[in-house]
Amino acid sequence: MLEYKAVIYQEGMLGSLLLGQSKVNPVRFSEFLNENALDGWEVVTMEKDIRRMLLLFKREGYVVILKREKRLS
């Protein structure tokens, strides 16, 4: 049996406030994916998400769907 989880990955607000837009750091995003992989999670799909903050600023993120075999408790 599989279990799934949905995670929203996004960078902090500081880049948005200073630069007007915050993009995802590929190194940190890779670390996030690898940390979940060590715990048995596998990426099923992901979608880019750009959200507005404080009317003027944009913040990039990803909605990531992960799955793994359900662990017995």
CHARMM internal coordinates of N, CA and C (Angstrom, degrees):
IC EDIT
DIST 1 N 1 CA 1.4444
DIST 1 CA 1 C 1.5361
ANGL 1 N 1 CA 1 C 108.54
DIST 1 C 2 N 1.3128
ANGL 1 CA 1 C 2 N 115.79
DIHE 1 N 1 CA 1 C 2 N 140.62
DIST 2 N 2 CA 1.4637
ANGL 1 C 2 N 2 CA 121.44
DIHE 1 CA 1 C 2 N 2 CA -179.24
DIST 2 CA 2 C 1.5219
ANGL 2 N 2 CA 2 C 110.95
DIHE 1 C 2 N 2 CA 2 C -101.65
DIST 2 C 3 N 1.3135
ANGL 2 CA 2 C 3 N 114.99
DIHE 2 N 2 CA 2 C 3 N 152.91
DIST 3 N 3 CA 1.4663
ANGL 2 C 3 N 3 CA 120.63
DIHE 2 CA 2 C 3 N 3 CA 169.86
DIST 3 CA 3 C 1.5252
ANGL 3 N 3 CA 3 C 107.61
DIHE 2 C 3 N 3 CA 3 C -124.33
DIST 3 C 4 N 1.3088
ANGL 3 CA 3 C 4 N 115.60
DIHE 3 N 3 CA 3 C 4 N 149.68
DIST 4 N 4 CA 1.4634
ANGL 3 C 4 N 4 CA 122.19
DIHE 3 CA 3 C 4 N 4 CA -176.29
DIST 4 CA 4 C 1.5198
ANGL 4 N 4 CA 4 C 110.03
DIHE 3 C 4 N 4 CA 4 C -124.96
DIST 4 C 5 N 1.3294
ANGL 4 CA 4 C 5 N 115.47
DIHE 4 N 4 CA 4 C 5 N 154.29
DIST 5 N 5 CA 1.4629
ANGL 4 C 5 N 5 CA 119.94
DIHE 4 CA 4 C 5 N 5 CA 170.36
DIST 5 CA 5 C 1.5223
ANGL 5 N 5 CA 5 C 108.73
DIHE 4 C 5 N 5 CA 5 C -145.42
DIST 5 C 6 N 1.3161
ANGL 5 CA 5 C 6 N 114.67
DIHE 5 N 5 CA 5 C 6 N 147.52
DIST 6 N 6 CA 1.4662
ANGL 5 C 6 N 6 CA 121.97
DIHE 5 CA 5 C 6 N 6 CA 177.28
DIST 6 CA 6 C 1.5196
ANGL 6 N 6 CA 6 C 107.65
DIHE 5 C 6 N 6 CA 6 C -110.08
DIST 6 C 7 N 1.3274
ANGL 6 CA 6 C 7 N 115.98
DIHE 6 N 6 CA 6 C 7 N 131.69
DIST 7 N 7 CA 1.4593
ANGL 6 C 7 N 7 CA 121.72
DIHE 6 CA 6 C 7 N 7 CA -177.91
DIST 7 CA 7 C 1.5210
ANGL 7 N 7 CA 7 C 108.58
DIHE 6 C 7 N 7 CA 7 C -129.16
DIST 7 C 8 N 1.3233
ANGL 7 CA 7 C 8 N 116.66
DIHE 7 N 7 CA 7 C 8 N 137.09
DIST 8 N 8 CA 1.4640
ANGL 7 C 8 N 8 CA 120.97
DIHE 7 CA 7 C 8 N 8 CA 172.73
DIST 8 CA 8 C 1.5207
ANGL 8 N 8 CA 8 C 106.88
DIHE 7 C 8 N 8 CA 8 C -101.33
DIST 8 C 9 N 1.3328
ANGL 8 CA 8 C 9 N 116.30
DIHE 8 N 8 CA 8 C 9 N 115.55
DIST 9 N 9 CA 1.4668
ANGL 8 C 9 N 9 CA 121.31
DIHE 8 CA 8 C 9 N 9 CA 178.50
DIST 9 CA 9 C 1.5177
ANGL 9 N 9 CA 9 C 108.22
DIHE 8 C 9 N 9 CA 9 C -103.11
DIST 9 C 10 N 1.3310
ANGL 9 CA 9 C 10 N 115.95
DIHE 9 N 9 CA 9 C 10 N 125.22
DIST 10 N 10 CA 1.4669
ANGL 9 C 10 N 10 CA 120.11
DIHE 9 CA 9 C 10 N 10 CA 175.87
DIST 10 CA 10 C 1.5167
ANGL 10 N 10 CA 10 C 109.22
DIHE 9 C 10 N 10 CA 10 C -151.40
DIST 10 C 11 N 1.3116
ANGL 10 CA 10 C 11 N 114.71
DIHE 10 N 10 CA 10 C 11 N 154.18
DIST 11 N 11 CA 1.4567
ANGL 10 C 11 N 11 CA 121.29
DIHE 10 CA 10 C 11 N 11 CA 178.36
DIST 11 CA 11 C 1.5284
ANGL 11 N 11 CA 11 C 109.84
DIHE 10 C 11 N 11 CA 11 C -78.39
DIST 11 C 12 N 1.3100
ANGL 11 CA 11 C 12 N 115.65
DIHE 11 N 11 CA 11 C 12 N 170.75
DIST 12 N 12 CA 1.4541
ANGL 11 C 12 N 12 CA 121.03
DIHE 11 CA 11 C 12 N 12 CA 179.53
DIST 12 CA 12 C 1.5190
ANGL 12 N 12 CA 12 C 112.75
DIHE 11 C 12 N 12 CA 12 C -67.61
DIST 12 C 13 N 1.3234
ANGL 12 CA 12 C 13 N 115.72
DIHE 12 N 12 CA 12 C 13 N 169.24
DIST 13 N 13 CA 1.4664
ANGL 12 C 13 N 13 CA 121.31
DIHE 12 CA 12 C 13 N 13 CA -177.04
DIST 13 CA 13 C 1.5208
ANGL 13 N 13 CA 13 C 113.15
DIHE 12 C 13 N 13 CA 13 C -78.69
DIST 13 C 14 N 1.3093
ANGL 13 CA 13 C 14 N 118.96
DIHE 13 N 13 CA 13 C 14 N -16.08
DIST 14 N 14 CA 1.4606
ANGL 13 C 14 N 14 CA 121.63
DIHE 13 CA 13 C 14 N 14 CA -174.32
DIST 14 CA 14 C 1.5262
ANGL 14 N 14 CA 14 C 112.41
DIHE 13 C 14 N 14 CA 14 C -57.96
DIST 14 C 15 N 1.3357
ANGL 14 CA 14 C 15 N 117.81
DIHE 14 N 14 CA 14 C 15 N -44.60
DIST 15 N 15 CA 1.4685
ANGL 14 C 15 N 15 CA 120.48
DIHE 14 CA 14 C 15 N 15 CA 178.59
DIST 15 CA 15 C 1.5102
ANGL 15 N 15 CA 15 C 112.15
DIHE 14 C 15 N 15 CA 15 C -61.44
DIST 15 C 16 N 1.3091
ANGL 15 CA 15 C 16 N 116.14
DIHE 15 N 15 CA 15 C 16 N -37.28
DIST 16 N 16 CA 1.4671
ANGL 15 C 16 N 16 CA 120.00
DIHE 15 CA 15 C 16 N 16 CA 178.47
DIST 16 CA 16 C 1.5152
ANGL 16 N 16 CA 16 C 110.89
DIHE 15 C 16 N 16 CA 16 C -66.05
DIST 16 C 17 N 1.3088
ANGL 16 CA 16 C 17 N 116.36
DIHE 16 N 16 CA 16 C 17 N -42.92
DIST 17 N 17 CA 1.4594
ANGL 16 C 17 N 17 CA 119.83
DIHE 16 CA 16 C 17 N 17 CA -177.62
DIST 17 CA 17 C 1.5252
ANGL 17 N 17 CA 17 C 111.96
DIHE 16 C 17 N 17 CA 17 C -69.71
DIST 17 C 18 N 1.3346
ANGL 17 CA 17 C 18 N 117.25
DIHE 17 N 17 CA 17 C 18 N -36.85
DIST 18 N 18 CA 1.4647
ANGL 17 C 18 N 18 CA 120.46
DIHE 17 CA 17 C 18 N 18 CA -177.95
DIST 18 CA 18 C 1.5284
ANGL 18 N 18 CA 18 C 112.67
DIHE 17 C 18 N 18 CA 18 C -82.71
DIST 18 C 19 N 1.3325
ANGL 18 CA 18 C 19 N 116.96
DIHE 18 N 18 CA 18 C 19 N -38.59
DIST 19 N 19 CA 1.4635
ANGL 18 C 19 N 19 CA 120.81
DIHE 18 CA 18 C 19 N 19 CA -173.28
DIST 19 CA 19 C 1.5241
ANGL 19 N 19 CA 19 C 113.87
DIHE 18 C 19 N 19 CA 19 C -107.90
DIST 19 C 20 N 1.3161
ANGL 19 CA 19 C 20 N 117.57
DIHE 19 N 19 CA 19 C 20 N -8.02
DIST 20 N 20 CA 1.4560
ANGL 19 C 20 N 20 CA 120.88
DIHE 19 CA 19 C 20 N 20 CA -178.11
DIST 20 CA 20 C 1.5149
ANGL 20 N 20 CA 20 C 113.27
DIHE 19 C 20 N 20 CA 20 C 86.62
DIST 20 C 21 N 1.3400
ANGL 20 CA 20 C 21 N 116.23
DIHE 20 N 20 CA 20 C 21 N -13.95
DIST 21 N 21 CA 1.4592
ANGL 20 C 21 N 21 CA 120.79
DIHE 20 CA 20 C 21 N 21 CA 179.20
DIST 21 CA 21 C 1.5186
ANGL 21 N 21 CA 21 C 108.42
DIHE 20 C 21 N 21 CA 21 C -155.37
DIST 21 C 22 N 1.3114
ANGL 21 CA 21 C 22 N 117.22
DIHE 21 N 21 CA 21 C 22 N 140.41
DIST 22 N 22 CA 1.4555
ANGL 21 C 22 N 22 CA 122.01
DIHE 21 CA 21 C 22 N 22 CA 179.49
DIST 22 CA 22 C 1.5209
ANGL 22 N 22 CA 22 C 109.49
DIHE 21 C 22 N 22 CA 22 C -120.16
DIST 22 C 23 N 1.3318
ANGL 22 CA 22 C 23 N 116.38
DIHE 22 N 22 CA 22 C 23 N 120.32
DIST 23 N 23 CA 1.4625
ANGL 22 C 23 N 23 CA 121.49
DIHE 22 CA 22 C 23 N 23 CA 178.32
DIST 23 CA 23 C 1.5226
ANGL 23 N 23 CA 23 C 108.87
DIHE 22 C 23 N 23 CA 23 C -102.76
DIST 23 C 24 N 1.3227
ANGL 23 CA 23 C 24 N 115.44
DIHE 23 N 23 CA 23 C 24 N 155.93
DIST 24 N 24 CA 1.4560
ANGL 23 C 24 N 24 CA 121.29
DIHE 23 CA 23 C 24 N 24 CA 179.45
DIST 24 CA 24 C 1.5250
ANGL 24 N 24 CA 24 C 109.48
DIHE 23 C 24 N 24 CA 24 C -71.64
DIST 24 C 25 N 1.3312
ANGL 24 CA 24 C 25 N 115.86
DIHE 24 N 24 CA 24 C 25 N 132.49
DIST 25 N 25 CA 1.4558
ANGL 24 C 25 N 25 CA 122.51
DIHE 24 CA 24 C 25 N 25 CA 176.16
DIST 25 CA 25 C 1.5335
ANGL 25 N 25 CA 25 C 107.95
DIHE 24 C 25 N 25 CA 25 C -77.84
DIST 25 C 26 N 1.3414
ANGL 25 CA 25 C 26 N 118.86
DIHE 25 N 25 CA 25 C 26 N 118.06
DIST 26 N 26 CA 1.4677
ANGL 25 C 26 N 26 CA 120.31
DIHE 25 CA 25 C 26 N 26 CA -175.85
DIST 26 CA 26 C 1.5288
ANGL 26 N 26 CA 26 C 113.67
DIHE 25 C 26 N 26 CA 26 C -62.79
DIST 26 C 27 N 1.3248
ANGL 26 CA 26 C 27 N 117.76
DIHE 26 N 26 CA 26 C 27 N -31.65
DIST 27 N 27 CA 1.4672
ANGL 26 C 27 N 27 CA 120.34
DIHE 26 CA 26 C 27 N 27 CA 179.42
DIST 27 CA 27 C 1.5273
ANGL 27 N 27 CA 27 C 109.76
DIHE 26 C 27 N 27 CA 27 C -67.87
DIST 27 C 28 N 1.3298
ANGL 27 CA 27 C 28 N 117.42
DIHE 27 N 27 CA 27 C 28 N -47.41
DIST 28 N 28 CA 1.4667
ANGL 27 C 28 N 28 CA 120.94
DIHE 27 CA 27 C 28 N 28 CA 179.06
DIST 28 CA 28 C 1.5261
ANGL 28 N 28 CA 28 C 111.74
DIHE 27 C 28 N 28 CA 28 C -66.19
DIST 28 C 29 N 1.3297
ANGL 28 CA 28 C 29 N 116.58
DIHE 28 N 28 CA 28 C 29 N -36.38
DIST 29 N 29 CA 1.4613
ANGL 28 C 29 N 29 CA 119.86
DIHE 28 CA 28 C 29 N 29 CA 178.14
DIST 29 CA 29 C 1.5282
ANGL 29 N 29 CA 29 C 110.22
DIHE 28 C 29 N 29 CA 29 C -65.76
DIST 29 C 30 N 1.3277
ANGL 29 CA 29 C 30 N 117.36
DIHE 29 N 29 CA 29 C 30 N -40.28
DIST 30 N 30 CA 1.4698
ANGL 29 C 30 N 30 CA 121.23
DIHE 29 CA 29 C 30 N 30 CA 176.16
DIST 30 CA 30 C 1.5216
ANGL 30 N 30 CA 30 C 110.98
DIHE 29 C 30 N 30 CA 30 C -62.41
DIST 30 C 31 N 1.3317
ANGL 30 CA 30 C 31 N 116.87
DIHE 30 N 30 CA 30 C 31 N -41.32
DIST 31 N 31 CA 1.4665
ANGL 30 C 31 N 31 CA 120.78
DIHE 30 CA 30 C 31 N 31 CA 177.73
DIST 31 CA 31 C 1.5293
ANGL 31 N 31 CA 31 C 110.68
DIHE 30 C 31 N 31 CA 31 C -62.05
DIST 31 C 32 N 1.3351
ANGL 31 CA 31 C 32 N 116.76
DIHE 31 N 31 CA 31 C 32 N -42.02
DIST 32 N 32 CA 1.4600
ANGL 31 C 32 N 32 CA 121.83
DIHE 31 CA 31 C 32 N 32 CA 177.53
DIST 32 CA 32 C 1.5310
ANGL 32 N 32 CA 32 C 110.50
DIHE 31 C 32 N 32 CA 32 C -59.12
DIST 32 C 33 N 1.3348
ANGL 32 CA 32 C 33 N 116.92
DIHE 32 N 32 CA 32 C 33 N -46.78
DIST 33 N 33 CA 1.4661
ANGL 32 C 33 N 33 CA 120.82
DIHE 32 CA 32 C 33 N 33 CA -179.88
DIST 33 CA 33 C 1.5264
ANGL 33 N 33 CA 33 C 111.31
DIHE 32 C 33 N 33 CA 33 C -65.31
DIST 33 C 34 N 1.3290
ANGL 33 CA 33 C 34 N 117.44
DIHE 33 N 33 CA 33 C 34 N -41.60
DIST 34 N 34 CA 1.4646
ANGL 33 C 34 N 34 CA 121.21
DIHE 33 CA 33 C 34 N 34 CA -179.86
DIST 34 CA 34 C 1.5235
ANGL 34 N 34 CA 34 C 112.14
DIHE 33 C 34 N 34 CA 34 C -66.79
DIST 34 C 35 N 1.3341
ANGL 34 CA 34 C 35 N 117.85
DIHE 34 N 34 CA 34 C 35 N -37.04
DIST 35 N 35 CA 1.4705
ANGL 34 C 35 N 35 CA 121.02
DIHE 34 CA 34 C 35 N 35 CA 177.13
DIST 35 CA 35 C 1.5264
ANGL 35 N 35 CA 35 C 110.28
DIHE 34 C 35 N 35 CA 35 C -62.18
DIST 35 C 36 N 1.3281
ANGL 35 CA 35 C 36 N 116.47
DIHE 35 N 35 CA 35 C 36 N -42.28
DIST 36 N 36 CA 1.4632
ANGL 35 C 36 N 36 CA 119.86
DIHE 35 CA 35 C 36 N 36 CA 178.18
DIST 36 CA 36 C 1.5285
ANGL 36 N 36 CA 36 C 111.29
DIHE 35 C 36 N 36 CA 36 C -69.07
DIST 36 C 37 N 1.3190
ANGL 36 CA 36 C 37 N 117.25
DIHE 36 N 36 CA 36 C 37 N -36.21
DIST 37 N 37 CA 1.4683
ANGL 36 C 37 N 37 CA 121.10
DIHE 36 CA 36 C 37 N 37 CA 178.78
DIST 37 CA 37 C 1.5284
ANGL 37 N 37 CA 37 C 110.76
DIHE 36 C 37 N 37 CA 37 C -63.71
DIST 37 C 38 N 1.3287
ANGL 37 CA 37 C 38 N 117.26
DIHE 37 N 37 CA 37 C 38 N -37.30
DIST 38 N 38 CA 1.4615
ANGL 37 C 38 N 38 CA 120.42
DIHE 37 CA 37 C 38 N 38 CA 177.65
DIST 38 CA 38 C 1.5232
ANGL 38 N 38 CA 38 C 111.49
DIHE 37 C 38 N 38 CA 38 C -62.28
DIST 38 C 39 N 1.3251
ANGL 38 CA 38 C 39 N 116.37
DIHE 38 N 38 CA 38 C 39 N -27.41
DIST 39 N 39 CA 1.4618
ANGL 38 C 39 N 39 CA 121.48
DIHE 38 CA 38 C 39 N 39 CA 179.35
DIST 39 CA 39 C 1.5341
ANGL 39 N 39 CA 39 C 111.43
DIHE 38 C 39 N 39 CA 39 C -91.35
DIST 39 C 40 N 1.3357
ANGL 39 CA 39 C 40 N 116.99
DIHE 39 N 39 CA 39 C 40 N 7.69
DIST 40 N 40 CA 1.4559
ANGL 39 C 40 N 40 CA 121.41
DIHE 39 CA 39 C 40 N 40 CA 175.18
DIST 40 CA 40 C 1.5217
ANGL 40 N 40 CA 40 C 115.59
DIHE 39 C 40 N 40 CA 40 C 95.76
DIST 40 C 41 N 1.3321
ANGL 40 CA 40 C 41 N 117.94
DIHE 40 N 40 CA 40 C 41 N 1.74
DIST 41 N 41 CA 1.4662
ANGL 40 C 41 N 41 CA 121.04
DIHE 40 CA 40 C 41 N 41 CA -177.96
DIST 41 CA 41 C 1.5228
ANGL 41 N 41 CA 41 C 110.51
DIHE 40 C 41 N 41 CA 41 C -83.60
DIST 41 C 42 N 1.3259
ANGL 41 CA 41 C 42 N 115.84
DIHE 41 N 41 CA 41 C 42 N 142.12
DIST 42 N 42 CA 1.4639
ANGL 41 C 42 N 42 CA 123.62
DIHE 41 CA 41 C 42 N 42 CA 178.49
DIST 42 CA 42 C 1.5276
ANGL 42 N 42 CA 42 C 108.24
DIHE 41 C 42 N 42 CA 42 C -125.97
DIST 42 C 43 N 1.3313
ANGL 42 CA 42 C 43 N 116.39
DIHE 42 N 42 CA 42 C 43 N 136.56
DIST 43 N 43 CA 1.4675
ANGL 42 C 43 N 43 CA 120.55
DIHE 42 CA 42 C 43 N 43 CA -179.52
DIST 43 CA 43 C 1.5279
ANGL 43 N 43 CA 43 C 109.52
DIHE 42 C 43 N 43 CA 43 C -72.32
DIST 43 C 44 N 1.3278
ANGL 43 CA 43 C 44 N 115.49
DIHE 43 N 43 CA 43 C 44 N 128.08
DIST 44 N 44 CA 1.4616
ANGL 43 C 44 N 44 CA 121.83
DIHE 43 CA 43 C 44 N 44 CA 175.70
DIST 44 CA 44 C 1.5228
ANGL 44 N 44 CA 44 C 108.72
DIHE 43 C 44 N 44 CA 44 C -93.03
DIST 44 C 45 N 1.3155
ANGL 44 CA 44 C 45 N 116.26
DIHE 44 N 44 CA 44 C 45 N -49.39
DIST 45 N 45 CA 1.4591
ANGL 44 C 45 N 45 CA 122.05
DIHE 44 CA 44 C 45 N 45 CA 179.26
DIST 45 CA 45 C 1.5221
ANGL 45 N 45 CA 45 C 109.00
DIHE 44 C 45 N 45 CA 45 C -160.58
DIST 45 C 46 N 1.3234
ANGL 45 CA 45 C 46 N 115.72
DIHE 45 N 45 CA 45 C 46 N 163.16
DIST 46 N 46 CA 1.4642
ANGL 45 C 46 N 46 CA 120.15
DIHE 45 CA 45 C 46 N 46 CA 174.08
DIST 46 CA 46 C 1.5182
ANGL 46 N 46 CA 46 C 108.74
DIHE 45 C 46 N 46 CA 46 C -150.57
DIST 46 C 47 N 1.3163
ANGL 46 CA 46 C 47 N 114.42
DIHE 46 N 46 CA 46 C 47 N 155.82
DIST 47 N 47 CA 1.4600
ANGL 46 C 47 N 47 CA 120.28
DIHE 46 CA 46 C 47 N 47 CA -179.61
DIST 47 CA 47 C 1.5190
ANGL 47 N 47 CA 47 C 109.06
DIHE 46 C 47 N 47 CA 47 C -138.92
DIST 47 C 48 N 1.3209
ANGL 47 CA 47 C 48 N 115.06
DIHE 47 N 47 CA 47 C 48 N 136.71
DIST 48 N 48 CA 1.4605
ANGL 47 C 48 N 48 CA 121.25
DIHE 47 CA 47 C 48 N 48 CA 178.59
DIST 48 CA 48 C 1.5241
ANGL 48 N 48 CA 48 C 109.57
DIHE 47 C 48 N 48 CA 48 C -71.64
DIST 48 C 49 N 1.3160
ANGL 48 CA 48 C 49 N 115.22
DIHE 48 N 48 CA 48 C 49 N 140.20
DIST 49 N 49 CA 1.4590
ANGL 48 C 49 N 49 CA 121.44
DIHE 48 CA 48 C 49 N 49 CA -177.64
DIST 49 CA 49 C 1.5262
ANGL 49 N 49 CA 49 C 108.06
DIHE 48 C 49 N 49 CA 49 C -134.97
DIST 49 C 50 N 1.3210
ANGL 49 CA 49 C 50 N 117.26
DIHE 49 N 49 CA 49 C 50 N 123.73
DIST 50 N 50 CA 1.4658
ANGL 49 C 50 N 50 CA 120.91
DIHE 49 CA 49 C 50 N 50 CA 176.34
DIST 50 CA 50 C 1.5192
ANGL 50 N 50 CA 50 C 107.54
DIHE 49 C 50 N 50 CA 50 C -114.99
DIST 50 C 51 N 1.3258
ANGL 50 CA 50 C 51 N 115.59
DIHE 50 N 50 CA 50 C 51 N 120.70
DIST 51 N 51 CA 1.4643
ANGL 50 C 51 N 51 CA 121.05
DIHE 50 CA 50 C 51 N 51 CA -177.18
DIST 51 CA 51 C 1.5153
ANGL 51 N 51 CA 51 C 110.31
DIHE 50 C 51 N 51 CA 51 C -114.40
DIST 51 C 52 N 1.2881
ANGL 51 CA 51 C 52 N 114.83
DIHE 51 N 51 CA 51 C 52 N 148.16
DIST 52 N 52 CA 1.4677
ANGL 51 C 52 N 52 CA 120.86
DIHE 51 CA 51 C 52 N 52 CA 175.24
DIST 52 CA 52 C 1.5194
ANGL 52 N 52 CA 52 C 109.18
DIHE 51 C 52 N 52 CA 52 C -89.43
DIST 52 C 53 N 1.3302
ANGL 52 CA 52 C 53 N 114.77
DIHE 52 N 52 CA 52 C 53 N 143.11
DIST 53 N 53 CA 1.4617
ANGL 52 C 53 N 53 CA 121.55
DIHE 52 CA 52 C 53 N 53 CA 175.45
DIST 53 CA 53 C 1.5141
ANGL 53 N 53 CA 53 C 107.67
DIHE 52 C 53 N 53 CA 53 C -128.47
DIST 53 C 54 N 1.2709
ANGL 53 CA 53 C 54 N 117.13
DIHE 53 N 53 CA 53 C 54 N 135.23
DIST 54 N 54 CA 1.4654
ANGL 53 C 54 N 54 CA 122.55
DIHE 53 CA 53 C 54 N 54 CA 174.75
DIST 54 CA 54 C 1.5282
ANGL 54 N 54 CA 54 C 112.33
DIHE 53 C 54 N 54 CA 54 C 51.71
DIST 54 C 55 N 1.3092
ANGL 54 CA 54 C 55 N 117.65
DIHE 54 N 54 CA 54 C 55 N 34.20
DIST 55 N 55 CA 1.4651
ANGL 54 C 55 N 55 CA 126.87
DIHE 54 CA 54 C 55 N 55 CA 176.27
DIST 55 CA 55 C 1.5245
ANGL 55 N 55 CA 55 C 115.67
DIHE 54 C 55 N 55 CA 55 C 68.11
DIST 55 C 56 N 1.3174
ANGL 55 CA 55 C 56 N 119.54
DIHE 55 N 55 CA 55 C 56 N -31.41
DIST 56 N 56 CA 1.4648
ANGL 55 C 56 N 56 CA 121.56
DIHE 55 CA 55 C 56 N 56 CA -173.61
DIST 56 CA 56 C 1.5226
ANGL 56 N 56 CA 56 C 114.74
DIHE 55 C 56 N 56 CA 56 C -106.19
DIST 56 C 57 N 1.3090
ANGL 56 CA 56 C 57 N 117.78
DIHE 56 N 56 CA 56 C 57 N -20.74
DIST 57 N 57 CA 1.4600
ANGL 56 C 57 N 57 CA 121.50
DIHE 56 CA 56 C 57 N 57 CA -170.31
DIST 57 CA 57 C 1.5227
ANGL 57 N 57 CA 57 C 111.46
DIHE 56 C 57 N 57 CA 57 C -108.38
DIST 57 C 58 N 1.3405
ANGL 57 CA 57 C 58 N 115.56
DIHE 57 N 57 CA 57 C 58 N 148.77
DIST 58 N 58 CA 1.4628
ANGL 57 C 58 N 58 CA 121.53
DIHE 57 CA 57 C 58 N 58 CA 178.03
DIST 58 CA 58 C 1.5217
ANGL 58 N 58 CA 58 C 109.23
DIHE 57 C 58 N 58 CA 58 C -114.32
DIST 58 C 59 N 1.3256
ANGL 58 CA 58 C 59 N 114.86
DIHE 58 N 58 CA 58 C 59 N 147.14
DIST 59 N 59 CA 1.4565
ANGL 58 C 59 N 59 CA 120.81
DIHE 58 CA 58 C 59 N 59 CA 179.92
DIST 59 CA 59 C 1.5256
ANGL 59 N 59 CA 59 C 108.34
DIHE 58 C 59 N 59 CA 59 C -135.31
DIST 59 C 60 N 1.3326
ANGL 59 CA 59 C 60 N 115.73
DIHE 59 N 59 CA 59 C 60 N 120.53
DIST 60 N 60 CA 1.4586
ANGL 59 C 60 N 60 CA 121.40
DIHE 59 CA 59 C 60 N 60 CA -178.62
DIST 60 CA 60 C 1.5259
ANGL 60 N 60 CA 60 C 110.04
DIHE 59 C 60 N 60 CA 60 C -87.60
DIST 60 C 61 N 1.2988
ANGL 60 CA 60 C 61 N 115.68
DIHE 60 N 60 CA 60 C 61 N 143.37
DIST 61 N 61 CA 1.4557
ANGL 60 C 61 N 61 CA 120.95
DIHE 60 CA 60 C 61 N 61 CA 177.08
DIST 61 CA 61 C 1.5194
ANGL 61 N 61 CA 61 C 109.79
DIHE 60 C 61 N 61 CA 61 C -155.81
DIST 61 C 62 N 1.3206
ANGL 61 CA 61 C 62 N 115.88
DIHE 61 N 61 CA 61 C 62 N 178.78
DIST 62 N 62 CA 1.4565
ANGL 61 C 62 N 62 CA 121.70
DIHE 61 CA 61 C 62 N 62 CA 178.02
DIST 62 CA 62 C 1.5188
ANGL 62 N 62 CA 62 C 109.40
DIHE 61 C 62 N 62 CA 62 C -134.37
DIST 62 C 63 N 1.3205
ANGL 62 CA 62 C 63 N 115.57
DIHE 62 N 62 CA 62 C 63 N 137.32
DIST 63 N 63 CA 1.4533
ANGL 62 C 63 N 63 CA 121.58
DIHE 62 CA 62 C 63 N 63 CA 169.28
DIST 63 CA 63 C 1.5246
ANGL 63 N 63 CA 63 C 105.17
DIHE 62 C 63 N 63 CA 63 C -93.84
DIST 63 C 64 N 1.3310
ANGL 63 CA 63 C 64 N 116.16
DIHE 63 N 63 CA 63 C 64 N 117.65
DIST 64 N 64 CA 1.4627
ANGL 63 C 64 N 64 CA 121.68
DIHE 63 CA 63 C 64 N 64 CA -174.54
DIST 64 CA 64 C 1.5336
ANGL 64 N 64 CA 64 C 108.76
DIHE 63 C 64 N 64 CA 64 C -115.39
DIST 64 C 65 N 1.3228
ANGL 64 CA 64 C 65 N 116.47
DIHE 64 N 64 CA 64 C 65 N 127.60
DIST 65 N 65 CA 1.4604
ANGL 64 C 65 N 65 CA 122.12
DIHE 64 CA 64 C 65 N 65 CA 175.69
DIST 65 CA 65 C 1.5257
ANGL 65 N 65 CA 65 C 107.23
DIHE 64 C 65 N 65 CA 65 C -103.07
DIST 65 C 66 N 1.3369
ANGL 65 CA 65 C 66 N 115.96
DIHE 65 N 65 CA 65 C 66 N 124.60
DIST 66 N 66 CA 1.4602
ANGL 65 C 66 N 66 CA 122.43
DIHE 65 CA 65 C 66 N 66 CA -177.65
DIST 66 CA 66 C 1.5242
ANGL 66 N 66 CA 66 C 110.03
DIHE 65 C 66 N 66 CA 66 C -118.96
DIST 66 C 67 N 1.3399
ANGL 66 CA 66 C 67 N 116.15
DIHE 66 N 66 CA 66 C 67 N 152.91
DIST 67 N 67 CA 1.4655
ANGL 66 C 67 N 67 CA 120.68
DIHE 66 CA 66 C 67 N 67 CA 175.70
DIST 67 CA 67 C 1.5195
ANGL 67 N 67 CA 67 C 109.52
DIHE 66 C 67 N 67 CA 67 C -138.60
DIST 67 C 68 N 1.3339
ANGL 67 CA 67 C 68 N 115.00
DIHE 67 N 67 CA 67 C 68 N 158.28
DIST 68 N 68 CA 1.4626
ANGL 67 C 68 N 68 CA 121.90
DIHE 67 CA 67 C 68 N 68 CA 173.23
DIST 68 CA 68 C 1.5255
ANGL 68 N 68 CA 68 C 108.06
DIHE 67 C 68 N 68 CA 68 C -160.28
DIST 68 C 69 N 1.3088
ANGL 68 CA 68 C 69 N 114.77
DIHE 68 N 68 CA 68 C 69 N 165.22
DIST 69 N 69 CA 1.4631
ANGL 68 C 69 N 69 CA 119.82
DIHE 68 CA 68 C 69 N 69 CA 174.37
DIST 69 CA 69 C 1.5220
ANGL 69 N 69 CA 69 C 107.95
DIHE 68 C 69 N 69 CA 69 C -67.66
DIST 69 C 70 N 1.3202
ANGL 69 CA 69 C 70 N 115.65
DIHE 69 N 69 CA 69 C 70 N 134.88
DIST 70 N 70 CA 1.4632
ANGL 69 C 70 N 70 CA 120.13
DIHE 69 CA 69 C 70 N 70 CA -179.41
DIST 70 CA 70 C 1.5238
ANGL 70 N 70 CA 70 C 109.07
DIHE 69 C 70 N 70 CA 70 C -66.59
DIST 70 C 71 N 1.3142
ANGL 70 CA 70 C 71 N 115.40
DIHE 70 N 70 CA 70 C 71 N 132.49
DIST 71 N 71 CA 1.4618
ANGL 70 C 71 N 71 CA 121.09
DIHE 70 CA 70 C 71 N 71 CA -179.14
DIST 71 CA 71 C 1.5183
ANGL 71 N 71 CA 71 C 109.98
DIHE 70 C 71 N 71 CA 71 C -88.86
DIST 71 C 72 N 1.3103
ANGL 71 CA 71 C 72 N 115.21
DIHE 71 N 71 CA 71 C 72 N 142.35
DIST 72 N 72 CA 1.4577
ANGL 71 C 72 N 72 CA 120.14
DIHE 71 CA 71 C 72 N 72 CA 177.52
DIST 72 CA 72 C 1.5194
ANGL 72 N 72 CA 72 C 109.70
DIHE 71 C 72 N 72 CA 72 C -79.64
DIST 72 C 73 N 1.3002
ANGL 72 CA 72 C 73 N 116.65
DIHE 72 N 72 CA 72 C 73 N 134.69
DIST 73 N 73 CA 1.4724
ANGL 72 C 73 N 73 CA 120.91
DIHE 72 CA 72 C 73 N 73 CA -178.94
DIST 73 CA 73 C 1.5038
ANGL 73 N 73 CA 73 C 111.43
DIHE 72 C 73 N 73 CA 73 C -87.18
END
COOR INIT
IC SEED 1 N 1 CA 1 C
IC BUILD
